[in-house]
Amino acid sequence: DKMAKVNPREVWTPTAENFFKRAPGAYLDALWCELRDIEADSAEARAFAKAKKGEKCARLEALFQPEIEMPAEQRARVAAWLPPEML
């Protein structure tokens, strides 16, 4: 991607199948907090942490769908996000 000067997010979007199902639950919890810009001890974060992994994956995948409404700041954070291994 660096040699081709391609932004990976222009050609790849994380989904449950291609990324989230392979990540550990604690990673998903931290990612939810990062993308939503919430504290790990917030009620929303605790509720997310209690969800089953399949639901966590689905909720994270939904954040990356363009039709989901969210504040512009959060949309920018989601649009720019890449797994650390891809940075």
N, C-alpha and C positions, 0 to 999 in steps of 0.2 A: 504493500500500500504506500509506503514512503517513497520507494523508487518510482512507482507509477503515478505518484502524486494524486492518489484517490482517497477521499474521505470514506473510511469503511462504512459509516452510517448511510452513505448514499446508495450502497449496494447490499447492506445487511441490516436487518432489524431483529433484535432479540425476540424470540417467541418461547413459549413453553417447550416446544419440541426441540428447537435448535440451541437452547441455552438454559432456561430456568429449571427444567426438570433435572438437569445434571448438576446443579448447584446445591450445596447444603442449605438446610433450613435457616441457619444463623446468618448465612450470607444473604439470603433473600430478605430476611428481617432488616438487616443493615441497609440493603439496597433500597427497600421501601422507604425507610427513614430518610436516606440521602435524597432520593428522587422527590419525595413529598416535602422535604425540608422540615422534618419534625424531629423532636427529641425521642430517644429510645424509650423513655419512661412515660411518654404521653399515652393517653387513653387509646388513640388511634393505633399507635405502634404496638401496644399490648394486645389489642384486639387482633391485629394482623398476625402477631406472633403465635396466637392461640389457634389460628386457622390451620386446616390440613394443608399439606404441601401442594396438592393439586389446585386448591383455591388460591394459595399464594401465587402460584405460577400464572394462573388465569388473570388475577388482579394486576400483576406486574405486566403481563403481556398487553392488557387493556390500556395501560398508561402509554404504550408506544403506538397506539392507533390514532391516526390523525383526526378522527371524528370525535374523540373524547375531549370534552371541554375542560380546560384548566387555565389557571392564571398564566400570563405570558412568561413570567420568570420561571415557573415550573416547566412549561413547555420547552423553553430554551435548555433547561437542565436535562430533561429527558432526551431532547434531540441531540445533545452533545455527548451523552453518556456512552461509554465503551467499557468493556471489561478491562481491568488493569493489564491483562496479558496482551491486549491489542493496542495499548498506548505506545 
